[in-house]
Amino acid sequence: MSDRPAGERPSSSASSAARTVILGIVVFGATLILLLGLTDVASRRPAASGTATGVGPTGSGRSGPSASSAGASASASPPSGASRAASPPASSSASSAAGDPVLAGAGNIADCGHADAAATARLLDGIGGTVFTAGDNALPDGSSVAYRDCYGPTWGRQASRTRPAPGDVDWGTAHLAGFSGFFPKASTDGHPWYAYDLGSWHVVVLDSDCARVGGCGPDSAQGRWLGADLAASNASCTLAIWHHPRFSSGRGGDVAAVAPFWDALYAAGADVVINAHDADYERFAPQDPAGHADRDRGLREFVVGTGGAPLAAFKAPRPNSELRVSLAHGVLKLVLHKGSFDWTFVPTEDLFADHGTAACH
């Protein structure tokens, strides 16, 4: 109990202490409110749009990207963790501006049930030069309707500069009628194989649906034509395009029926093979016909089944596979120099990159 008389005010020192306590409480509360406000503002920053996801039944349709190449300069970038829509590349690079021809394209392309062919077609809008297809151009059956309604509104606007190859889907319509109707000049004497020159390069387009075209062996009509064409060529570099891959880590795997193509090209000193069929992107080191690494004379194979049809997971990696990715659709762009070439995979989303340079034999 206090001894202070009733009605006597507290001392000035006590009053001052009380005011100090109250002021401290006010300052603390204001500081707390300010901190909470700043935290709330920080939490409202926009999040990155999209996610980097795999495709395929496991939800991870990819093998970890790897890139190693002796005798060739190459690099690959792994996904960053967030996807962004890729801008169409400039219509000409320093290489193409110097006059070297450009060849760009993919296989497994137009499917009316998916919008990805429209995205890859926009990439081609920004890439000059010649467009290739590696087969399975108009899903589901290669009919004239599929070419008109699915391929036509997307890759079809590049038709005047396209050099196509057919695939098994295109053979889903009898006599390859949809393909031949859309590309009436893509043949030799009515057969779905032909060749052309781009700068110092010779490009051969073949049909790997061997059973439908009388075989792919050296004694078949296609095999005899291929042997004669390669013998007559004086090009310093040679590239071949057909649908089914001789070597692949994808679902379809290696296709032995096209081994005679590889034999003939290897014997002629060819340099590059482009295929599709498996719905992914894969790059191989140069190989001989038996699938052994051969940096001096081997063919470098690209599997580019990324034109727009749904992507798929890989199986076990094949020997000499340098890069395997099924993260995004896209197109392969080649700049064909005299005595060498540059490659760039141009994806529809910035999830990975692959580019490099290699010399011809």
C-alpha positions as CSV (number, residue, x, y, z in Angstrom):
1,M,0.0,0.0,0.0
2,S,1.3,3.5,-0.8
3,D,2.1,6.1,1.9
4,R,1.2,8.9,-0.6
5,P,-1.8,11.1,0.6
6,A,-5.0,10.7,-1.3
7,G,-5.3,13.0,-4.3
8,E,-1.5,13.6,-4.7
9,R,-0.3,13.3,-8.3
10,P,2.5,10.9,-9.3
11,S,6.0,12.3,-9.5
12,S,7.1,13.8,-12.9
13,S,9.7,11.0,-13.3
14,A,6.9,8.3,-13.1
15,S,4.8,10.2,-15.7
16,S,7.8,10.5,-18.0
17,A,8.5,6.8,-17.8
18,A,4.8,6.0,-18.6
19,R,5.0,8.2,-21.7
20,T,8.2,6.5,-22.8
21,V,6.5,3.1,-22.5
22,I,3.5,4.2,-24.5
23,L,5.6,5.8,-27.1
24,G,7.7,2.6,-27.5
25,I,4.5,0.6,-27.9
26,V,3.3,3.0,-30.6
27,V,6.6,2.9,-32.5
28,F,6.8,-0.9,-32.3
29,G,3.2,-1.3,-33.6
30,A,3.9,1.1,-36.5
31,T,7.1,-0.8,-37.4
32,L,5.3,-4.1,-37.3
33,I,2.5,-2.8,-39.6
34,L,5.1,-1.4,-42.0
35,L,7.0,-4.7,-42.1
36,L,3.9,-6.7,-42.7
37,G,2.8,-4.4,-45.5
38,L,6.2,-4.7,-47.2
39,T,6.0,-8.5,-46.9
40,D,2.6,-8.5,-48.5
41,V,3.7,-6.3,-51.4
42,A,6.7,-8.6,-52.0
43,S,4.5,-11.7,-52.0
44,R,2.4,-10.1,-54.8
45,R,5.2,-10.1,-57.4
46,P,4.1,-11.8,-60.7
47,A,5.1,-15.5,-60.9
48,A,6.9,-16.9,-64.0
49,S,4.4,-18.2,-66.5
50,G,4.5,-21.8,-67.5
51,T,6.5,-24.8,-66.3
52,A,9.1,-27.0,-67.8
53,T,7.5,-30.4,-68.0
54,G,8.3,-33.7,-69.7
55,V,6.0,-35.6,-72.0
56,G,5.2,-39.3,-72.2
57,P,3.3,-41.8,-70.0
58,T,5.7,-41.3,-67.1
59,G,5.4,-37.6,-67.1
60,S,9.1,-37.3,-67.8
61,G,9.5,-38.0,-71.5
62,R,13.1,-37.1,-71.5
63,S,16.6,-38.3,-70.8
64,G,18.9,-35.8,-69.1
65,P,20.3,-33.6,-71.8
66,S,24.0,-34.4,-72.5
67,A,26.3,-33.0,-75.2
68,S,29.8,-34.3,-76.0
69,S,31.3,-34.2,-79.4
70,A,34.9,-34.8,-80.3
71,G,35.7,-33.3,-83.7
72,A,32.7,-31.1,-83.7
73,S,31.8,-28.0,-81.7
74,A,28.5,-28.5,-79.9
75,S,26.6,-27.2,-76.9
76,A,23.3,-28.0,-75.2
77,S,21.5,-26.1,-72.5
78,P,19.2,-27.8,-70.0
79,P,15.8,-26.4,-69.1
80,S,15.7,-23.4,-66.9
81,G,12.6,-24.5,-65.0
82,A,10.2,-22.0,-66.5
83,S,8.9,-21.9,-70.1
84,R,8.6,-18.8,-72.3
85,A,7.2,-18.6,-75.8
86,A,10.1,-18.5,-78.1
87,S,10.3,-15.6,-80.6
88,P,10.7,-16.6,-84.2
89,P,14.4,-16.4,-85.1
90,A,15.7,-13.6,-87.4
91,S,15.1,-14.4,-91.0
92,S,18.8,-14.5,-91.7
93,S,21.9,-15.2,-89.6
94,A,25.4,-14.0,-90.2
95,S,26.0,-17.2,-92.0
96,S,23.0,-17.1,-94.3
97,A,23.5,-13.4,-94.9
98,A,26.9,-14.4,-96.5
99,G,25.0,-16.4,-99.1
100,D,25.2,-19.9,-97.6
101,P,22.0,-21.9,-98.0
102,V,19.7,-22.7,-95.1
103,L,17.7,-25.9,-94.7
104,A,15.1,-26.1,-91.9
105,G,12.3,-28.5,-91.0
106,A,11.1,-31.5,-89.0
107,G,8.9,-34.6,-89.3
108,N,5.8,-35.8,-87.5
109,I,4.0,-32.6,-88.3
110,A,0.4,-31.6,-88.6
111,D,-2.3,-33.1,-86.4
112,C,-5.7,-31.2,-86.4
113,G,-6.2,-32.3,-82.8
114,H,-3.1,-30.3,-81.6
115,A,-1.9,-26.8,-82.1
116,D,1.8,-27.5,-82.1
117,A,2.2,-27.6,-85.8
118,A,1.0,-24.0,-85.9
119,A,3.7,-23.0,-83.5
120,T,6.5,-24.7,-85.5
121,A,5.1,-23.2,-88.7
122,R,5.5,-19.7,-87.1
123,L,9.2,-20.6,-86.5
124,L,9.6,-21.4,-90.2
125,D,8.0,-18.0,-91.0
126,G,11.2,-16.4,-89.5
127,I,13.7,-18.8,-91.1
128,G,14.7,-18.2,-94.8
129,G,15.9,-20.8,-97.2
130,T,14.5,-24.3,-98.0
131,V,12.1,-26.2,-95.9
132,F,12.3,-30.0,-95.5
133,T,9.9,-32.5,-94.0
134,A,10.9,-35.9,-92.7
135,G,7.6,-37.7,-93.2
136,D,4.4,-38.2,-91.3
137,N,3.4,-34.8,-92.6
138,A,-0.4,-34.9,-92.3
139,L,-1.9,-37.0,-89.5
140,P,-3.9,-39.2,-89.0
141,D,-3.8,-40.8,-92.4
142,G,-2.0,-38.7,-95.0
143,S,-5.3,-38.1,-96.9
144,S,-6.0,-35.2,-99.1
145,V,-8.4,-34.0,-96.3
146,A,-5.6,-34.2,-93.7
147,Y,-3.3,-32.3,-96.0
148,R,-5.9,-29.6,-96.7
149,D,-7.2,-29.2,-93.2
150,C,-4.2,-29.9,-91.0
151,Y,-1.0,-29.4,-93.0
152,G,-2.2,-26.7,-95.3
153,P,-3.1,-24.0,-92.7
154,T,0.2,-24.5,-90.9
155,W,3.3,-25.7,-92.8
156,G,1.4,-25.5,-96.1
157,R,2.1,-21.8,-96.4
158,Q,5.8,-22.8,-97.0
159,A,4.8,-25.3,-99.8
160,S,6.6,-23.3,-102.6
161,R,9.9,-23.8,-100.8
162,T,9.4,-27.2,-99.3
163,R,11.2,-30.4,-100.3
164,P,9.2,-33.1,-98.5
165,A,9.8,-36.8,-97.6
166,P,6.9,-39.2,-97.0
167,G,6.3,-41.3,-93.9
168,D,4.2,-44.3,-93.0
169,V,1.3,-42.0,-91.9
170,D,1.4,-40.5,-95.4
171,W,1.1,-44.0,-96.8
172,G,-2.1,-44.4,-94.8
173,T,-3.8,-43.3,-98.0
174,A,-3.5,-45.6,-101.0
175,H,-0.8,-44.8,-103.5
176,L,0.4,-41.9,-101.4
177,A,-2.3,-39.9,-102.9
178,G,-2.6,-37.1,-100.4
179,F,1.2,-36.5,-100.3
180,S,1.5,-36.7,-104.1
181,G,-1.5,-34.4,-104.6
182,F,0.0,-31.7,-102.3
183,F,3.6,-32.1,-103.5
184,P,3.2,-33.2,-107.2
185,K,6.9,-32.5,-108.0
186,A,8.4,-34.5,-105.1
187,S,9.3,-37.5,-107.1
188,T,11.5,-39.0,-109.8
189,D,9.6,-40.6,-112.7
190,G,6.6,-41.0,-110.4
191,H,8.6,-42.6,-107.6
192,P,8.7,-40.8,-104.1
193,W,12.5,-40.3,-104.1
194,Y,14.5,-37.5,-105.7
195,A,17.6,-35.3,-105.2
196,Y,18.6,-31.7,-105.5
197,D,21.6,-29.4,-104.8
198,L,21.8,-26.6,-102.3
199,G,25.0,-24.6,-102.8
200,S,27.9,-27.0,-102.6
201,W,25.7,-29.6,-101.0
202,H,23.8,-32.5,-102.5
203,V,20.5,-33.5,-100.8
204,V,18.9,-36.9,-101.3
205,V,15.3,-37.6,-100.3
206,L,14.3,-41.2,-99.9
207,D,11.2,-43.3,-99.0
208,S,11.8,-45.6,-96.1
209,D,8.4,-47.4,-96.3
210,C,10.4,-50.2,-98.0
211,A,7.6,-52.7,-98.4
212,R,5.4,-50.2,-100.2
213,V,8.0,-49.1,-102.8
214,G,9.5,-52.4,-103.8
215,G,12.3,-52.5,-101.2
216,C,15.2,-50.4,-100.0
217,G,18.1,-52.8,-100.8
218,P,20.8,-52.1,-103.4
219,D,19.0,-54.2,-106.0
220,S,15.6,-52.5,-105.6
221,A,14.5,-49.7,-107.9
222,Q,15.2,-47.1,-105.2
223,G,18.5,-48.7,-104.2
224,R,19.7,-48.6,-107.9
225,W,18.6,-45.0,-108.3
226,L,20.4,-44.0,-105.0
227,G,23.6,-45.7,-106.1
228,A,23.6,-44.0,-109.5
229,D,22.7,-40.6,-108.0
230,L,25.5,-40.7,-105.5
231,A,28.0,-41.8,-108.2
232,A,27.0,-38.9,-110.4
233,S,27.3,-36.3,-107.7
234,N,30.3,-34.0,-107.5
235,A,29.2,-32.2,-104.4
236,S,31.6,-31.6,-101.6
237,C,29.0,-32.5,-98.9
238,T,26.0,-34.8,-99.0
239,L,22.9,-35.0,-96.8
240,A,20.0,-37.5,-96.9
241,I,16.5,-37.3,-95.5
242,W,14.0,-40.1,-95.0
243,H,11.5,-41.0,-92.3
244,H,12.5,-44.1,-90.3
245,P,15.7,-43.8,-88.4
246,R,18.5,-46.4,-88.7
247,F,19.5,-45.7,-85.1
248,S,17.2,-44.3,-82.4
249,S,16.7,-44.3,-78.6
250,G,13.0,-43.5,-79.2
251,R,10.0,-45.8,-79.0
252,G,10.4,-47.2,-82.5
253,G,14.1,-47.9,-82.0
254,D,16.5,-48.9,-84.8
255,V,15.0,-49.7,-88.2
256,A,17.1,-52.4,-89.9
257,A,15.2,-52.2,-93.2
258,V,16.9,-48.8,-94.0
259,A,20.5,-50.2,-93.4
260,P,21.1,-50.3,-97.2
261,F,20.6,-46.6,-97.4
262,W,23.3,-46.1,-94.7
263,D,25.6,-48.5,-96.5
264,A,25.4,-46.6,-99.8
265,L,25.7,-43.2,-98.2
266,Y,28.7,-44.3,-96.1
267,A,30.5,-45.8,-99.1
268,A,29.9,-42.5,-101.0
269,G,31.4,-40.4,-98.2
270,A,28.1,-38.7,-97.2
271,D,27.9,-36.6,-94.1
272,V,24.4,-36.1,-92.6
273,V,21.2,-38.1,-92.2
274,I,17.9,-36.6,-91.0
275,N,15.0,-38.8,-89.9
276,A,11.8,-38.6,-87.8
277,H,9.2,-41.3,-86.9
278,D,10.1,-41.2,-83.2
279,A,8.4,-38.2,-81.6
280,D,11.5,-36.6,-80.1
281,Y,14.8,-34.9,-80.9
282,E,18.0,-36.9,-80.8
283,R,21.5,-36.2,-82.1
284,F,24.1,-38.9,-82.8
285,A,27.8,-38.8,-83.1
286,P,29.1,-39.8,-86.6
287,Q,28.6,-43.6,-87.1
288,D,29.5,-46.3,-89.5
289,P,26.9,-48.8,-90.9
290,A,27.3,-51.1,-87.9
291,G,26.6,-48.3,-85.4
292,H,30.2,-47.8,-84.3
293,A,31.6,-44.3,-83.7
294,D,33.5,-43.1,-86.7
295,R,34.6,-39.5,-86.5
296,D,36.5,-39.7,-89.8
297,R,33.9,-41.1,-92.2
298,G,30.7,-41.7,-90.2
299,L,27.3,-40.2,-90.8
300,R,25.9,-37.8,-88.2
301,E,22.2,-38.6,-87.7
302,F,19.5,-36.2,-86.4
303,V,16.1,-37.6,-85.4
304,V,13.7,-34.6,-85.6
305,G,10.2,-35.9,-84.9
306,T,9.2,-32.6,-83.4
307,G,7.1,-30.9,-86.0
308,G,3.8,-30.8,-84.1
309,A,2.5,-34.3,-83.4
310,P,2.5,-35.3,-79.7
311,L,5.9,-36.0,-78.3
312,A,6.9,-39.3,-76.6
313,A,9.3,-40.7,-74.1
314,F,12.7,-42.4,-74.9
315,K,13.7,-46.0,-74.2
316,A,17.2,-47.0,-73.3
317,P,19.9,-44.7,-74.8
318,R,21.6,-46.1,-78.0
319,P,25.4,-46.0,-78.3
320,N,26.8,-42.8,-79.6
321,S,23.6,-40.8,-78.8
322,E,24.9,-37.4,-77.8
323,L,21.6,-35.6,-77.0
324,R,18.1,-36.8,-76.3
325,V,15.2,-34.3,-75.6
326,S,11.4,-34.5,-75.8
327,L,10.7,-31.3,-73.9
328,A,9.4,-29.1,-76.8
329,H,8.4,-29.1,-80.4
330,G,10.7,-27.3,-82.8
331,V,12.6,-27.4,-86.1
332,L,16.2,-28.2,-87.0
333,K,18.0,-25.4,-88.9
334,L,21.1,-26.2,-90.9
335,V,23.4,-23.6,-92.5
336,L,25.2,-25.4,-95.3
337,H,28.7,-24.0,-95.8
338,K,31.3,-25.2,-98.3
339,G,33.0,-28.0,-96.4
340,S,31.0,-27.7,-93.2
341,F,27.6,-27.1,-91.6
342,D,26.1,-25.4,-88.6
343,W,23.1,-27.0,-86.8
344,T,20.6,-25.3,-84.5
345,F,17.5,-26.9,-82.9
346,V,15.0,-24.0,-82.7
347,P,12.3,-24.9,-80.1
348,T,8.8,-23.4,-79.7
349,E,9.6,-22.9,-76.1
350,D,12.9,-21.8,-74.5
351,L,13.3,-25.1,-72.6
352,F,16.6,-26.2,-74.2
353,A,19.0,-25.4,-77.0
354,D,21.3,-27.5,-79.2
355,H,23.7,-26.0,-81.7
356,G,27.1,-26.9,-83.2
357,T,29.4,-27.0,-86.2
358,A,31.0,-30.0,-88.0
359,A,33.1,-30.4,-91.1
360,C,32.3,-32.5,-94.1
361,H,34.4,-35.6,-94.9
